[in-house]
Amino acid sequence: MERLAYTFARLANPWDLRGELAPAIRRLTDAITEHPDMIEGTGDFDTRLIQ
């Protein structure tokens, strides 16, 4: 559970990451913020939260 919480924290703020996973996490975060409707759908809670 602790690792899951850490992962979500990194997704929320990936800009200070270092190491080999940093580019992948930044790319994932960019994709989520550019296309929030792909997470749950247009107008749903998750989409509105990301926007």
C-alpha positions as CSV (number, residue, x, y, z in Angstrom):
1,M,0.0,0.0,0.0
2,E,2.9,2.3,0.8
3,R,4.4,1.8,-2.7
4,L,1.1,2.5,-4.3
5,A,0.7,5.8,-2.4
6,Y,4.3,6.7,-3.4
7,T,3.6,5.9,-7.1
8,F,0.5,8.2,-7.1
9,A,2.4,10.9,-5.4
10,R,5.0,10.7,-8.2
11,L,2.3,10.9,-10.8
12,A,0.9,14.0,-9.1
13,N,4.3,15.7,-9.1
14,P,6.9,14.0,-11.4
15,W,9.1,17.1,-12.0
16,D,11.7,16.4,-9.3
17,L,12.2,12.8,-10.3
18,R,15.6,11.4,-11.2
19,G,16.7,8.1,-12.6
20,E,15.6,5.8,-15.5
21,L,11.9,6.0,-14.7
22,A,11.7,9.8,-14.7
23,P,11.1,10.2,-18.5
24,A,8.5,7.5,-18.6
25,I,6.5,8.9,-15.6
26,R,6.7,12.4,-17.1
27,R,5.4,11.1,-20.4
28,L,2.5,9.3,-18.7
29,T,1.6,12.4,-16.7
30,D,1.7,14.5,-19.8
31,A,-0.6,12.1,-21.6
32,I,-3.0,12.0,-18.7
33,T,-3.2,15.8,-18.5
34,E,-3.5,16.2,-22.3
35,H,-6.2,13.6,-22.6
36,P,-8.1,13.3,-19.3
37,D,-11.2,12.0,-21.0
38,M,-9.3,8.8,-21.8
39,I,-9.1,7.9,-18.1
40,E,-12.9,7.5,-17.4
41,G,-14.8,9.4,-20.0
42,T,-16.1,12.8,-20.8
43,G,-17.7,14.6,-17.9
44,D,-17.0,11.9,-15.3
45,F,-15.6,12.7,-11.8
46,D,-12.0,11.6,-12.7
47,T,-12.0,13.6,-15.9
48,R,-13.1,16.7,-14.2
49,L,-10.6,16.2,-11.4
50,I,-7.7,15.9,-13.8
51,Q,-8.8,19.0,-15.7
